[in-house]
Structure formats: structure tokens, C-alpha cells
């Protein structure tokens, strides 16, 4: 009988896929482009956001995308009976899906309109259908595989080189040494007590002073302020932040020092927050308390440049993280039902997780120093006044001030409304958290409840005016200092003096209080500080 040997391929008794054809070497069969196009957006996004991120933010997205790509490749190969055709279609799918926001921008530019996500989704579907048709009709995909491999490698190399160059520049502008004043820890005085109270430093991101809430938001916060005073808190009624951005504010307060020396070291053109992150992750207050037996406890925040993962206890709160949300926003995923809501649901839950976990730290062996950074009432506004779920329109963003409003009066109104509602709910949750801390503590703890800066409904990051500066700098600043610690407090105390007061009262360090000043810096020039102390009070 005829075995088919030497017969034309069309007369053989079984079909041969494109990548199984005789004479195709293993070298030619190498197909890596689906993985390259899948991970390329991660490297591109990191290259564009290095001033605000650390390399660790790429790890989870890279693993997820690699796994998803592998699974999809297997499924498409089974459906299409061709590994190379499946790889080509998958690369095109990844390229179109993970750069959907770019496609939306092109469509918007072509049509001369902004809100065109629906039209862009139709264009995306048509492109995908045409690409699938062409791939299926292609006679021999081998040569195109080579082109895709080479293109993927080339684009990835460009991103990697960009990251490397930026890293070198960052290192050149980052300080390699600190001043003696920054590194030297205070000495404990002979009159220091033996008690080592637990210390809770709770940052409510963007929480405004009560007079600003009345004047600019039409909100009376008297009930919350009075409830704090009834619980024994001292509320500084004229307090301002020292810096209007989270990273600079916390870098200053945790080191109880102004950032003038750092600004000189990095220079005016530095935009990287890495030097500020370094000061937060190796702060003077954490080192001082650790030397005295304290366990340093922090919670994950989701904002890469203000994370402190090197604490003794780093408690994860279940957020996606800003970088992962950016990556999702670049893709086609938010166009599908439920995705945006899921992003906001995860963020909402992570805020509640922090508030619920703070009192549980009382179960740890004392003494402990707990730093809890709560991303509220800062945008996005995901809570109604009674805690009801809110899903803001548009893509998920942590954007604040002019990055939120874009100068639009309607968006300013939306900001004030969302902020007011979220603050009302968060205030009640904070009351419950404080009550739980006090109830669970075996001895009276130290509790500082503080805004890192104020809100930003009126603020243009690059062109601030007196009204927006006053709004941005007026903060909630409340202290629960047992055993007479409030004797050191005063109405216009600022965060730079927070731990100077605490260390003097409870550890006998006798640190001098610094002049309470407020400095403004634009978003693009975070180390060019202007003294706006005179503008912070009417």
C-alpha cells in the first residue's frame, strides 16, 4: 500500500501545521514576541514614572502578564492549530489591548473630541477582527514571526535603556550623605521617665482644618473636633503643614527637620521623589524608637514613593497599588463592565482595612510605634457621607488639585462635594478607631492625628495663588499626649515639631522647637521651596 512518502502535502493523510513543516529548524521556531509585547507596557510605564516609583512595582504586573500570555497562547494554539499563528494574533491582541488609552487619544484627536471611549472601543474591535482575519489567511507566518521577535526586542531594549539612563541621572542627583544634624539621633536626658508608651502616628491624607472646611466647603466639622477634645485630644486650631506634598511633608515630620539641606544636595532640577522616600524609610524617629526597643509597624499605602516596606511589621491592606492601576487604565480593561467598579471597590476596602487593623496592633508586644497612612479624605472619593459606595466617573486616579480639576469649575464643585462626603464618613470611622485603641491599650498611648496637607480644590500645581495655598496648607493636627504632655502644645504647632515635643516630654531629649514655617513647591519642581508662611493665615 501507498505510505504517502514522497507524495504532495495535500495528498497526505494528515495536515501539517505551519510550525511543524519539515525543514523548519528549531532556531526558526523560537517565538518570544507575545511575551515581549505583553511586558513592554510595564517597562514603558515604569520609564515614564520613575520619579514616583521604585522597581519593585513592576514585579507583580510582570508575573501576571507573563502567566496570562502563556495561558492565552495555549488556548489560541488549540483553537487555531498553529503555534505561530496563535502567537501573532496574541501579540496583536496584547499590543492593541494594553495601549488602548493611546488608541483613544488618536481617535479623539482625529474626531476633535475628548470623550470618545465608545468609538475607540469599536475601532479596537474592528482592528482586532481584521488582524485575526489576516493572520488566518496568511500562507506562511514564519517570516512575520522573525519581524515580530525583532520588533519586540528592539522596543523593549529602548525602554530598558531609557530606564537605565534615568536611573544614572537619579543616582547622580540623589544625596549620598546627610548632614550631621539629619543623621545624629537625640540624646536621652537624665530626667527621662522609664515608661515607654505605644506611639500611634495616624496620617489622614488631605484632612483640612475646620475653618477651611467651613469657608471653602460649607461643612461644619465642630462635632468631630469636639469629640476629639472630649476624648482628651489637644486640637491645634491654627496648624498648617510644612510642605504641601505627602512625600516632603512626611520626610520632614518623621525626621523632625526642614528639608533645606536635602534641597541643596539634590538641586532645583531634581524631580525624583526617591530622596524623600529614603528619608521616610530611614527616618530619625523610627531609628530613635527602635534603639529603645520599639517595634516599628506600618501599613501598605499603594503609593510607591510613600511606602515604608522595611518596617519591622509591614501590614498589607489589599490594595492594587498606583502603578498597577495606571497599567489597567492604559489598557482596554476599564471599558468592560465592572472593571472600574472593582478598582474602586479594592481601594475602598483597603482604606477600611487600615482603620480596622490599627487597633489590632495593641495585641503586639509593647512598646510599638505605629505609622498608619490613610488615603482619605484624599481623592478618589469612594465613600458617601454614610459610608455608601461611590464609583467616580472616569479612569481610576489618585489625582489631586489641578491634576483632578484641570481648571474646570464643574470639576472643582465635584471635588468639594466628594471631599465633603468622604470626610464626613472617615471622621466617624476615625472616632471608632481611636476608641478601640484607647480601650485595647494596657497603658495610655500617644496618638497623633494629622493631615499631611490640606485639600486642593482651588490649587493649580504650577501657578498657586494665596487662596489655594491657604486651602492646601491648613491641616487637622490633634494630639493625645497623656501625663501632661499637652503642656508643650500650642495652636499653630506644625508637624516638624510633633516629635520634638513627644521626645522631649517622654524621653527627656530637650529638643528645641523650630520656627513653624510653611513652604510651597510645585509638582514639577518638588525641591524648589518658597516660604509661604505669611500667606497661610488670613
URMOLIN-V20368 format. One record per residue. PSI is psi in whole degrees, 0 to 359 (NA if undefined). D_LAST is the distance of its C-alpha to the last C-alpha in whole Angstrom. Layout:
[[PSI & D_LAST] [PSI & D_LAST]]
This chain:
[[155 & 103] [124 & 100] [352 & 97] [356 & 95] [128 & 95] [353 & 95] [156 & 94] [151 & 91] [325 & 88] [344 & 88] [356 & 91] [160 & 90] [354 & 90] [152 & 86] [154 & 83] [123 & 81] [163 & 78] [320 & 76] [7 & 75] [6 & 79] [140 & 81] [145 & 84] [354 & 83] [116 & 79] [161 & 78] [326 & 76] [319 & 74] [338 & 73] [349 & 72] [122 & 69] [110 & 66] [353 & 63] [329 & 61] [321 & 60] [324 & 58] [313 & 56] [334 & 55] [318 & 54] [347 & 52] [315 & 51] [330 & 47] [314 & 46] [321 & 47] [316 & 45] [319 & 42] [320 & 42] [327 & 42] [346 & 40] [23 & 37] [334 & 38] [340 & 35] [359 & 34] [163 & 37] [157 & 40] [335 & 43] [339 & 44] [342 & 42] [341 & 45] [305 & 48] [312 & 48] [321 & 47] [318 & 50] [314 & 53] [313 & 52] [321 & 53] [318 & 56] [316 & 57] [318 & 56] [315 & 58] [315 & 61] [314 & 61] [323 & 61] [317 & 63] [315 & 66] [313 & 66] [325 & 66] [318 & 69] [322 & 71] [322 & 70] [351 & 71] [26 & 74] [119 & 72] [319 & 70] [319 & 69] [318 & 69] [319 & 66] [318 & 64] [314 & 64] [322 & 63] [319 & 60] [317 & 59] [321 & 58] [314 & 57] [318 & 54] [315 & 53] [320 & 53] [321 & 51] [357 & 49] [31 & 47] [325 & 47] [324 & 43] [318 & 45] [320 & 47] [320 & 45] [319 & 43] [315 & 46] [317 & 47] [319 & 44] [318 & 44] [325 & 48] [350 & 47] [34 & 44] [162 & 42] [310 & 39] [90 & 40] [33 & 44] [322 & 44] [315 & 47] [319 & 49] [324 & 49] [322 & 50] [315 & 53] [318 & 53] [315 & 53] [319 & 56] [314 & 58] [315 & 58] [319 & 59] [315 & 62] [319 & 63] [318 & 63] [319 & 64] [314 & 67] [320 & 68] [319 & 68] [328 & 70] [349 & 72] [135 & 72] [307 & 76] [109 & 75] [1 & 71] [313 & 72] [321 & 71] [329 & 68] [318 & 67] [318 & 67] [316 & 65] [319 & 62] [312 & 63] [318 & 62] [316 & 59] [316 & 58] [315 & 58] [311 & 57] [322 & 54] [320 & 53] [320 & 54] [315 & 51] [318 & 49] [318 & 50] [318 & 50] [318 & 47] [317 & 45] [316 & 47] [316 & 46] [324 & 42] [319 & 43] [317 & 45] [319 & 42] [315 & 39] [325 & 41] [329 & 41] [349 & 38] [145 & 37] [136 & 37] [342 & 40] [159 & 39] [162 & 36] [160 & 35] [323 & 37] [327 & 34] [326 & 33] [332 & 37] [130 & 37] [147 & 37] [149 & 36] [139 & 39] [130 & 39] [164 & 40] [341 & 43] [11 & 41] [140 & 40] [170 & 41] [344 & 43] [141 & 41] [83 & 40] [149 & 38] [144 & 37] [124 & 34] [116 & 32] [102 & 29] [116 & 28] [118 & 25] [104 & 24] [117 & 23] [20 & 20] [121 & 19] [160 & 16] [154 & 14] [328 & 14] [324 & 11] [322 & 11] [321 & 15] [312 & 14] [317 & 12] [343 & 13] [357 & 17] [36 & 18] [129 & 19] [112 & 19] [18 & 20] [319 & 20] [316 & 24] [315 & 24] [317 & 21] [323 & 24] [324 & 27] [315 & 25] [323 & 25] [333 & 28] [359 & 30] [11 & 29] [146 & 26] [123 & 23] [115 & 19] [112 & 16] [349 & 14] [25 & 11] [146 & 13] [161 & 13] [166 & 16] [333 & 17] [148 & 18] [3 & 18] [147 & 22] [310 & 24] [314 & 26] [324 & 24] [312 & 22] [324 & 25] [324 & 27] [310 & 25] [322 & 25] [342 & 28] [5 & 29] [51 & 26] [146 & 26] [166 & 24] [21 & 26] [315 & 26] [319 & 30] [317 & 30] [322 & 28] [322 & 31] [318 & 34] [334 & 33] [163 & 32] [340 & 30] [359 & 32] [129 & 32] [353 & 31] [138 & 33] [2 & 31] [317 & 35] [323 & 33] [320 & 30] [319 & 33] [320 & 35] [326 & 33] [319 & 32] [345 & 36] [56 & 37] [156 & 34] [322 & 34] [321 & 33] [318 & 36] [319 & 38] [310 & 37] [325 & 38] [320 & 41] [339 & 43] [23 & 42] [7 & 44] [145 & 41] [125 & 42] [120 & 39] [128 & 38] [170 & 36] [147 & 36] [145 & 37] [320 & 34] [350 & 35] [110 & 33] [318 & 35] [0 & 33] [15 & 31] [147 & 35] [73 & 36] [350 & 40] [14 & 41] [164 & 40] [322 & 43] [113 & 42] [107 & 41] [119 & 41] [140 & 41] [6 & 39] [19 & 41] [163 & 39] [326 & 40] [149 & 38] [319 & 36] [314 & 39] [322 & 41] [321 & 39] [314 & 39] [318 & 42] [319 & 43] [331 & 41] [339 & 43] [180 & 46] [350 & 47] [317 & 47] [347 & 44] [348 & 46] [144 & 48] [135 & 48] [343 & 46] [311 & 45] [318 & 41] [321 & 41] [319 & 43] [314 & 40] [326 & 37] [318 & 39] [317 & 40] [316 & 36] [315 & 35] [323 & 38] [324 & 37] [313 & 34] [325 & 36] [318 & 38] [312 & 35] [325 & 34] [330 & 38] [334 & 39] [310 & 36] [334 & 38] [342 & 41] [343 & 41] [340 & 41] [345 & 45] [157 & 45] [122 & 46] [160 & 43] [153 & 42] [150 & 39] [111 & 36] [121 & 35] [113 & 32] [112 & 31] [112 & 29] [122 & 29] [58 & 28] [144 & 26] [14 & 24] [146 & 24] [157 & 26] [153 & 29] [100 & 29] [1 & 32] [139 & 31] [176 & 31] [336 & 29] [11 & 33] [5 & 34] [151 & 36] [133 & 36] [137 & 35] [101 & 36] [152 & 33] [153 & 35] [184 & 36] [155 & 37] [130 & 35] [147 & 32] [12 & 30] [142 & 27] [165 & 24] [225 & 21] [341 & 23] [338 & 26] [310 & 26] [330 & 25] [21 & 26] [4 & 24] [129 & 25] [325 & 24] [323 & 26] [330 & 26] [317 & 22] [319 & 23] [320 & 26] [309 & 23] [320 & 21] [313 & 24] [319 & 26] [314 & 23] [315 & 22] [317 & 26] [321 & 27] [320 & 24] [316 & 25] [315 & 29] [324 & 28] [317 & 26] [323 & 29] [324 & 31] [320 & 29] [314 & 30] [322 & 34] [316 & 33] [316 & 32] [320 & 35] [320 & 37] [311 & 36] [323 & 36] [325 & 40] [346 & 41] [134 & 40] [336 & 43] [157 & 41] [124 & 37] [169 & 35] [129 & 32] [126 & 29] [124 & 26] [115 & 24] [138 & 21] [138 & 20] [334 & 21] [177 & 18] [187 & 16] [181 & 17] [40 & 18] [329 & 18] [357 & 16] [127 & 17] [116 & 20] [325 & 21] [345 & 22] [69 & 20] [151 & 16] [178 & 13] [321 & 9] [314 & 9] [327 & 12] [318 & 11] [317 & 8] [316 & 11] [333 & 14] [345 & 12] [118 & 11] [156 & 15] [134 & 17] [100 & 19] [142 & 21] [132 & 24] [99 & 28] [101 & 29] [168 & 33] [41 & 34] [15 & 32] [339 & 30] [356 & 26] [340 & 27] [353 & 25] [159 & 22] [165 & 19] [327 & 15] [28 & 13] [143 & 17] [164 & 17] [333 & 20] [337 & 22] [0 & 22] [304 & 24] [343 & 27] [317 & 27] [313 & 27] [315 & 29] [327 & 32] [316 & 32] [317 & 32] [348 & 35] [3 & 36] [32 & 36] [338 & 35] [44 & 33] [137 & 30] [142 & 28] [140 & 24] [158 & 22] [135 & 19] [104 & 16] [162 & 15] [130 & 14] [141 & 16] [144 & 17] [142 & 20] [166 & 22] [323 & 24] [338 & 27] [72 & 26] [351 & 25] [7 & 26] [97 & 24] [134 & 21] [132 & 18] [113 & 16] [22 & 12] [319 & 11] [332 & 8] [351 & 7] [348 & 7] [142 & 4] [NA & 0]]
